[in-house]
Amino acid sequence: MSPAALRSLTIMPSVLFLNDYPMQEARRLHEQGLYPSQHLWGTVELSQMDWRVIDFPDRTWLGRPERMRFAIQQVQAAVIAHERAVDVVYSACQFNTWLLARMRRVGLLRSPLVTMVHHPLRGPLQNAAYVSGHDALLFLNRSVQQQTEQHFGSRLQRARTLSWGPDLTFAGDMLAQGPAVDVIAAGKSHRDFPTLIRAAEGAAWTAAVYCAERNLKGCGAVPANVEVHANPSGIVLGYRDLYARSKAARIVAVPLAEVDALAGLTSILDALALGLPLVMTRNRWLDFDPEREGVGLSVAPGDVAGWRAAIDSILGDAERQRDMGRRAREVAARMDMQAFARQLSAALHAAVSDARRR
C-alpha cells in the first residue's frame, strides 16, 4: 500500500490556514509551477506529511476596506474552525489574528491559535491580549522573539523562532533568460532603490531594478547602465520570469530603507535558492548575516559608496563570486522548506497537545 493510501486510513490532524493574501490562488499558481512554496508558508509540505490543510476561502478578499476585511475574515475563520472542527488555526501573518486572539481568550474560538510573527510587537499594553490569546507565536528572527519575551513574559504561552527557507525544487530547473545584467534588484516593501541607482552612476557594471513606482521617490535621473521597471502597484514580473532573469545576473542586490521592521528576507531567500552572491543593507531585525555565511556582503543604510565598493569587490574577483554562489546553495539546502515544515509541524502538534491537556 502506498504512503498516500496509508495516510488516508489515518485520522490526520487538520489546520485552517490564513494569510494576508489569497492562499487558494497562491496554491493554484504553485501547482502550475508558477510560484515557489515558501509563499505558502510550509503548508504545501505539511500536506505531504501528516496534516490536512484547509485554506481560508479567497472570496472574502473582494471589495472591502482592509481593516474591515481582516475583521470579517477572522470571524469567518472562527466559524469555519468550529464547523469543520479543525485541530489548529495557523496564520502566516501577525496582523490578521488580532480579533481571533481575543475570541480565543474568551472561548469563542475553540481551536488553538498559532501565528507567524514577522515584525516587533510594539506597545505592551495594547498587545497583551493579542499575545495571551495565542497558543503559540512563531518568529522569523530571534531578536523579535527575545523582545516579545522581555515585554510580555508569562503572557507568552509558547514561542519559537523558525528558519524560513526557499523552495529549492522550484528554483532547481530555472534557466537564465532575458538580457544579462550584472546586478538585479526586485521588491517593493521598505526598499531603497535610489541608493543603489546612485551607486551605479559611472560604474562599469549594469543593473536592473523591478519595483513599485513609490520605491523611486527622490531617485532623480537614472544612469544609462541601469534599467528600471516600475509600475504603480509593484513588480510586474511573475516569479518564474523573475528567477529566470535573476539567473542571468551575477549579483542579487537587496537595498533596504532604514526601518524598524523586518525587511528583505524574501529577496535573500531568492538569492540563496538561485546560488547567487548577495549584497544587502543591514537590518537589525534580520538574523541573516551574508558575511558570516560567506554568501555576500552587507552595507549600512543609505551608504552609496559602500554599495559601489561591495559590488565592485565581488564582480572584480571571479573566484570569490563562484565561491559565494556555491555557499549560497549550501545554505539554501540547510534551511529549505522541508526543514521549515518539520519545525512548523512540531510547533503545531505541540499547540494541539497543550490545548488538549488544559
C-alpha positions in Angstrom: 0.0 0.0 0.0 1.3 3.4 -0.9 2.2 6.1 1.7 -0.7 8.2 0.5 -3.1 5.4 0.9 -1.8 4.6 4.4 -2.3 8.3 5.4 -5.9 8.2 4.1 -6.6 5.4 6.6 -5.3 7.5 9.5 -7.1 10.4 11.1 -5.0 13.3 10.0 -4.9 16.5 12.1 -6.4 19.5 10.3 -5.1 23.0 10.1 -7.0 26.1 8.9 -4.5 28.3 7.1 -4.8 32.1 6.9 -2.6 34.8 5.4 -2.8 38.4 4.3 -3.1 37.5 0.6 -5.3 34.9 -1.1 -3.9 31.4 -0.5 -6.2 29.4 -2.8 -4.9 31.4 -5.7 -1.3 31.1 -4.5 -1.7 27.3 -4.2 -3.2 27.1 -7.7 -0.2 29.0 -9.1 2.2 26.7 -7.2 0.5 23.6 -8.6 1.0 25.1 -12.0 4.7 25.5 -11.3 4.5 29.3 -11.3 5.0 30.1 -7.6 7.5 28.8 -5.0 6.2 27.0 -2.0 7.9 29.3 0.6 5.0 31.8 -0.1 2.5 29.2 1.1 4.4 29.1 4.4 5.0 25.4 4.9 1.5 24.2 4.1 2.5 22.5 0.8 5.0 20.4 2.8 2.6 19.9 5.7 0.0 18.4 3.4 2.7 15.9 2.3 3.3 15.0 5.9 0.6 14.2 8.4 -1.7 17.3 8.1 -4.9 18.1 6.3 -4.6 21.7 5.2 -7.7 23.8 4.8 -7.1 27.1 3.0 -9.2 30.1 4.1 -11.6 30.8 1.1 -10.3 33.6 -1.2 -13.8 35.0 -1.9 -13.8 37.1 1.2 -11.0 39.3 -0.1 -13.1 41.2 -2.6 -14.2 44.8 -2.3 -13.8 45.8 1.4 -11.5 48.2 3.2 -8.5 46.4 4.7 -9.4 46.6 8.4 -13.0 45.6 7.8 -11.9 42.8 5.5 -9.5 41.4 8.2 -12.2 41.6 10.8 -14.7 39.7 8.6 -12.1 37.2 7.7 -11.3 36.4 11.3 -15.0 36.0 12.3 -15.4 33.7 9.3 -12.3 31.8 10.3 -13.7 31.1 13.7 -17.0 29.9 12.1 -15.1 27.6 9.7 -12.9 26.3 12.6 -16.0 25.4 14.6 -18.0 23.9 11.7 -15.1 21.7 10.5 -13.7 21.0 14.0 -10.2 21.9 12.9 -7.4 21.0 15.2 -5.5 24.2 14.9 -5.7 27.6 13.2 -2.4 28.8 11.7 -1.8 32.3 10.3 1.3 33.3 8.4 0.7 36.9 9.1 0.6 38.5 12.5 -1.8 41.3 11.5 -4.8 39.2 10.8 -5.3 37.4 14.1 -5.9 40.4 16.4 -9.6 39.6 16.7 -9.1 35.8 16.7 -6.7 36.1 19.6 -9.4 37.9 21.6 -12.0 35.3 20.6 -9.7 32.6 21.7 -9.2 34.2 25.1 -13.0 34.3 25.8 -13.7 30.8 24.4 -15.4 31.9 21.1 -12.5 30.2 19.2 -12.1 26.7 20.5 -9.2 25.6 18.2 -5.6 26.5 19.2 -4.3 29.6 17.5 -0.7 29.8 16.1 0.7 32.8 14.3 3.9 33.7 12.5 5.3 37.0 13.8 7.5 38.9 11.3 7.8 42.3 13.0 8.3 43.7 16.5 5.2 43.8 18.6 5.0 47.4 19.8 3.0 48.6 22.8 3.0 46.0 25.6 -0.4 47.2 26.9 -2.2 47.2 23.5 -0.6 43.8 22.5 -1.1 42.0 25.9 -4.4 40.5 24.8 -3.0 39.6 21.4 -0.1 37.7 22.9 -2.1 35.8 25.6 -4.7 34.9 23.1 -2.3 32.8 21.1 -1.4 29.2 21.9 1.9 29.8 20.2 3.8 32.6 18.5 6.4 31.6 15.9 9.1 34.1 14.8 11.2 34.6 11.8 14.1 36.0 13.8 15.5 35.6 17.3 15.6 39.4 18.0 11.8 39.8 17.8 11.3 36.7 19.9 13.6 38.0 22.6 11.9 41.4 22.6 8.5 39.8 22.8 9.6 37.6 25.7 11.0 40.7 27.5 7.8 42.7 27.1 5.2 40.0 27.7 6.9 37.4 29.9 4.3 35.0 31.4 1.6 36.0 28.9 3.5 34.2 26.1 2.4 30.5 26.1 4.8 29.1 23.5 7.5 30.9 21.5 9.9 29.5 18.8 12.0 31.0 16.0 11.7 29.1 12.8 14.1 29.2 9.9 12.1 30.1 6.8 13.7 28.8 3.7 13.5 28.7 -0.1 11.7 26.1 -2.4 14.7 24.5 -4.0 12.6 22.4 -6.3 11.1 25.5 -7.9 14.5 27.1 -8.3 16.3 24.0 -9.4 15.3 23.8 -13.1 15.4 27.5 -13.8 17.3 28.6 -16.9 18.7 32.1 -17.5 16.5 34.2 -19.8 16.4 37.8 -20.9 19.1 40.4 -21.2 22.1 39.7 -18.9 22.9 42.3 -16.3 25.5 42.3 -13.6 23.2 43.2 -10.7 19.4 42.6 -10.2 17.2 44.0 -7.5 13.5 43.4 -7.0 11.0 44.2 -4.3 8.5 46.8 -3.0 8.4 46.7 0.8 10.9 49.1 2.6 13.2 49.3 -0.4 15.9 51.9 -1.0 16.5 51.7 -4.8 17.7 55.3 -5.1 20.8 54.5 -3.1 21.6 51.5 -5.4 20.9 53.6 -8.5 23.2 56.4 -7.3 25.9 53.8 -6.6 25.7 52.6 -10.2 26.4 56.1 -11.6 29.7 55.9 -13.6 30.2 52.2 -12.6 31.4 49.6 -15.1 28.6 47.3 -14.2 24.9 47.2 -15.2 21.8 46.8 -13.1 18.1 46.0 -13.4 15.5 47.2 -10.9 12.0 45.8 -10.6 9.8 47.7 -8.2 6.8 49.9 -7.4 6.8 53.5 -8.5 6.7 54.6 -4.9 10.1 53.0 -4.4 11.7 55.5 -6.7 10.8 58.6 -4.7 13.7 61.0 -4.7 15.6 59.0 -7.2 16.4 61.6 -9.8 17.9 60.8 -13.2 18.6 57.1 -13.9 22.0 56.4 -15.5 22.3 54.6 -18.8 23.7 51.5 -17.2 20.6 50.9 -15.0 17.2 49.7 -16.4 14.2 50.4 -14.1 10.9 48.5 -14.5 8.3 50.1 -12.2 4.5 50.2 -12.1 2.0 51.7 -9.6 1.3 48.5 -7.7 4.6 46.6 -7.7 6.7 44.1 -9.6 5.2 43.3 -13.0 7.2 40.0 -13.4 5.8 36.6 -12.4 8.0 34.5 -10.2 9.3 32.3 -12.9 10.3 35.3 -15.0 12.0 37.0 -12.1 14.0 33.8 -11.3 14.9 33.4 -15.0 16.2 37.0 -15.2 18.0 36.7 -11.9 19.8 33.6 -13.2 21.2 35.8 -16.0 22.7 38.2 -13.4 25.8 37.9 -11.3 24.7 39.5 -8.0 21.3 39.9 -6.2 21.1 43.3 -4.5 18.7 44.0 -1.6 18.8 47.7 -0.8 16.7 48.5 2.2 15.4 51.6 3.8 16.3 52.2 7.4 13.1 51.0 9.1 12.2 49.4 12.5 10.8 46.3 10.8 11.9 43.1 9.3 12.6 43.6 5.5 14.3 41.9 2.6 14.1 38.3 3.7 12.2 37.2 0.6 14.9 38.5 -1.7 17.6 37.0 0.4 16.0 33.5 0.0 15.7 34.1 -3.7 19.4 34.7 -4.0 20.3 31.7 -1.9 17.9 29.4 -3.9 19.5 30.6 -7.2 23.1 30.3 -6.0 23.9 34.0 -6.5 26.1 36.3 -4.4 24.2 38.8 -2.3 24.7 42.4 -1.4 22.2 43.8 1.1 21.5 46.6 3.5 21.9 45.7 7.2 18.6 45.5 9.1 18.5 45.0 12.9 15.6 42.5 12.7 17.3 40.2 10.2 19.2 37.3 11.7 20.8 36.6 8.4 24.5 37.7 8.0 25.9 37.3 4.5 29.5 37.7 5.6 29.2 35.1 8.3 27.6 32.7 5.8 30.2 33.5 3.1 27.5 34.3 0.6 27.9 38.1 0.1 28.4 41.5 1.8 26.3 43.9 3.8 26.2 47.7 3.7 25.0 50.4 6.1 21.6 52.1 5.2 22.0 54.8 2.7 25.7 54.2 2.1 26.1 54.9 -1.7 29.9 54.5 -1.6 29.6 51.3 0.4 27.2 49.8 -2.2 29.6 50.7 -5.0 32.6 49.2 -3.2 30.7 46.0 -2.3 29.5 45.3 -5.8 32.9 46.2 -7.3 34.7 43.9 -5.0 32.6 40.9 -5.8 32.5 41.5 -9.6 36.2 42.1 -9.6 37.0 38.6 -8.2 35.6 35.8 -10.3 36.8 33.0 -7.9 35.2 34.8 -4.9 32.0 35.2 -6.9 31.8 31.5 -7.7 32.6 30.6 -4.1 29.8 32.8 -2.8 27.4 31.3 -5.2 28.3 27.8 -4.2 28.0 28.6 -0.5 24.6 30.2 -1.2 23.2 26.9 -2.5 24.7 25.1 0.5 23.0 27.5 2.9 19.7 27.2 1.0 19.9 23.4 1.3 20.4 23.7 5.0 17.3 25.9 5.5 14.9 24.8 2.8 11.2 24.5 3.0 11.3 20.9 4.1 13.3 21.9 7.2 10.9 24.8 7.8 7.9 22.5 7.5 9.3 20.0 10.0 9.8 22.8 12.6 6.3 24.1 11.8 4.7 20.7 12.2 6.3 20.2 15.5 5.1 23.6 16.7 1.5 22.9 15.6 1.4 19.5 17.2 2.7 21.0 20.4 0.0 23.6 20.4 -2.7 21.0 19.9 -1.3 18.8 22.6 -1.1 21.7 25.1 -4.7 22.7 24.3 -6.0 19.1 24.9 -4.3 18.9 28.3 -5.9 22.1 29.5 
